[in-house]
Amino acid sequence: MVITCSFRKDRHFSVQKILAIIQTTSRFDSDIYIVNKGISYNLKSVLGVMNLFFTAASGQVFSIKAEGLDAEEAVRALTKQIENTKT
């Protein structure tokens, strides 16, 4: 099963918030990626995700793509966590 959702970077993502998102992904067996401009970054990998979030412009749109048995649950949890991110 492949599940995809999109979100816009309209909030500041601190190092702690990004690490919390990465930590959430570790609870799931699915392969989870964040996609930007056609490039997929493993959302369980710290360096790629940090670089992506810190270089992305505000308002840029990303997709979260998960593939595996718990993909739907993973995308739902990550979407909720990202939507609750405050500045």
Secondary structure, 3 states (H helix, E strand, C coil): CEEEEEEECCCCCCHHHHHHHHHHHCCCCCEEEEEECCEEEECCCHHHHHHHHHHCCCCCEEEEEEECCCHHHHHHHHHHHHHCCCC
